[in-house]
Amino acid sequence: MPRFDEGRPEMTLEEFRLLRDHVYAHCGILIHEDMKFVMERRLWPRLEALGLADFGAYHRYLRYDAQRIAELEAAVESLTTHETYFFREPAQLKAFCEELLPLLEKKNARTRRLRLWSAGCSSGEEAYTVAMLLKDSGRFDDWDVEVHGTDLSRRVLAVARRAEYGPSALRATPPDLLERFFVPVGVNRVRVRDDVKAWVSFGHHNLADEAASQLVPRTDVVFCRNVMIYFDQAARRRVLGVIRDRLCPGGYLLLGHAENLLSLGADFELVHLKGDLVYRRPELPNGEGR
Amino acid sequence: MSDAAQSLAGQEEVRYRALQAVDPRAPGALETFTAGLHDESWRVRHAAAEGLRRLPDAERVTARLISVLGERGETGARNAAAEALAGMGTVALHPLVLLLEHEDPDQRKLAADILGQLGRAEVEDVLLRALSDVDLNVRVSAAEALGRTGGEAAVRALEALLDAETSLLRLAALEGLVALRRAPATERVMALVDAPLLQRSALRLLGLCPPGASTERICQALASPVRSVREAALVALGTQASGLGPYARSELDAVARAVLSRIPEMTDRVAQALDVEDVQVRAGALVAAGALGEASLALAVAEVAREDRLLREVLFTLGQLGPEGRRLLLKNMGALSLPARTVAAEALVLLVDATSVPELCALLEWAEDDLRAVVVRALGRTRSPQALAPLVALLADPSLSGTAVRALEQLIAVHPLAALAALEAAVEQRTTPAAVAVLGRLGGAQVLPLLRRLARDADAPWRAAAVEAASRVSGDAGLELARGALADESAPVRIAAVRALGRQGGQEAGSFLGLALKDEDRAVRLAAVEAVGAGGATERALDLEALVRHADGALAVLAVRALAKLGKVGSGMLWDALGHPDTEVVKAALAALTAAEGAADGAALAVSLVGHPRWDVRAAAARVLGDLGRPECLPVLEQALSVEHDALARRALVDAVARLSGR
């Protein structure tokens, strides 16, 4: 079988580790040693774009070049998989709609204000999905609602703001919701309807940057699905600290179905819904801080 | 949430916070945390277990935890105590070993379980003795624990247990050997595959046996009506395929193909397995898909690329699905997920021919940046003149122009006249300065008038491109334009001039580079340092030596590398570089050491760094010492090796020791 990688430089283990450590220091994303092959393939286009001969030169570029910050972001974008789609993990979304939304409606009845955060929102599918589910519930029509999507990658945020998607992003979208919440914009492409977009905002945020998390509004629910997989234990603890800080007491954290908080301390309590397990920031004693 | 529930949650939070606030050194902390182990809430118990691990008197804590293990009926507390003990490390070993002698078999079982979680090799003997315990549950737990801790003796004991009368013990032994990744003789494992209770574990262990008869048996299991058996077989198949070289892999694929092609509905089953949660099952399904060579699986195979860890196998498998599979991918690109599209595009690069240009151009219209880069490479491989225009147009895209230049180079080799015309047109229409650079490489002396004109252009990017292109066409013209460009008000133009001078070389270029080394712009100075090395301007060596001490690590690194290129590595400069606070400078100096034959104390310099705090510096120092071939350094290297914990630095030290000791 012919090789896909003819003429491309190999990444030595030492280069791999230097680059990995550099990325980790920037954003807490840990790339395991068995991912050297993936890192090599993902960064080849960066070497090509910059006209660099090998990964040692790329490491020096990230250390010293005037464009190093922008390039580091480009590298992280290449290394993280922005794979997402509308209505991903339907069982969890069903539990969110049927069990959490009624609780939130009751809890916030006085303020009629609801804030949700899609952390690691990638190209926006999750944030828009959440907004669509809120609309579909009919419970919050005249409420002050905001779904805030954040991601480390500025490039995917641009896609999220454009809100135009193709078949891959829509592969799990029920036909009736497709009709209700999207408008066609070309062959096989649709755009999220304006009234949904009006509930959704986006911003750039590095989850490892504790100080910058102050820019994220206090929120009732955090969706942080399939994000923790990129972090090691220490970084996960830090990220969970950030999330806990931004959650209102009694607010909910929804992780991906393959993720859990085992061995990460117990700052969150596990809540057994009928259809799913979610985490909750405990209520303060005596309703303090509410 | 009801008020009552809210109130309960609040009480739990109070207890949780109270435990977190306990000072581990305070009197009574042990009692408080021990009480917490018995709390009704798992969060509180977890906090108590964590708190106990922080207490200063670890031996006392361990003794108390062992006593909690004996509290029958307190399941939550016992589990929390076990969790705490497993986190205590070596201090818990001795008490747990003693607990293995307890009269209560339940206690002995717990002890074996926790010792397994601790995973320490020093308890192997104790666990081996526990294999003779009168209680079956203890023996099973000991066998499972040996699978986490064991060395050679554990492997032998687990192999012996494969003949045990009790299925449960045989199962624990199989699982233990799988965990240790140690397979006994193939025939011995094959004999266990037919026992329903053992089948799944035996199949997984069979995956660790050499390919051949074992592969055939594994593939036969894919005909099983039981899904979990089929999945175990797929895991085994994936394990066997991983790490095989091309020859051994093709033998495995041939065996698999012969068996799988006889199983009805195999393609459907593989397609289902490609979509399951378990990564190991998917890895095996990829091997099966590749062996079947079934083109209709191409889309499902590509979608497995959503799992990063399987990227290598996905690429390999797509290659096995042949042109038909790749055509299917091309037709369905829009329906694939982003990672699948990217990997499919990589596969397509090998398929394209002159007829593919329209389809590739259509992809360029809508695809994401990562995918577009692959498509640009594919356009170069089409060898079609139709690909020239889109590629020249892409020179204007900063993120793709580098890839487009390389793709164009492939086309220029087969269609030089058409390429020249396309590039000239692009320059005339002022599409992008990148076209000038390619034109300079291709056009020869006939494009010099154009380049001279562009060197006076109003826009700096065009001037810079012309200056650099001219240096590739003609030495004299290049020098002339570069000299003028050194006085340009734009830093990018001066950088282009500096690069041109480096390419030109010679005394005149060297003196101009001396000016550039003092340029007000850092980027120009950096380019000048590189150009001095590239152009062999030895008369500038003193300027570079001064820069080695510069606080800017980038300047210092480049200066060291340039001096090495010039063959001007002196020990004074090396000491300066090795003392630089930026470790990249230190490593550059170490790399230069082997070229510094004049530096008599080179070995001493490297020796001074084998104990450096950073692993990469230690590794670089070890490599240099190995290269220098000075046997008197051997004791230092051996000493460093005895205390080295970093895997990469260790490897460099082992290599250096082997070289110096003639092993």
Interface residues (C-beta under 8 A of the other chain):
Chain A: M1 P2 F4 L13 E14 R17 L18 D34 M35 F37 V38 R41 P45 E48 A49 L50 G51 R60 R63 Y64 D65 A66 S78 T81 H82 E83 Y85 L103 K107 R155 G166 P167 S168 R171 N188 G250 A258 G265 A266 E269 L270 P282 E283 L284 P285 N286
Chain B: M1 Q6 A9 G10 E12 E13 V14 Y16 R17 W42 R43 H46 A47 E50 E277 R306 D308 R309 L311 R312 L315 F316 G319 Q320 G334 A335 L336 S337 L338 P339 R341 E346 A347 V349 L350 W366 D369 D370 A373 P398 S399 L400 G402 T403 R406 R522 A523 L526 G553 A554 V557 E584 D616 A619 L648
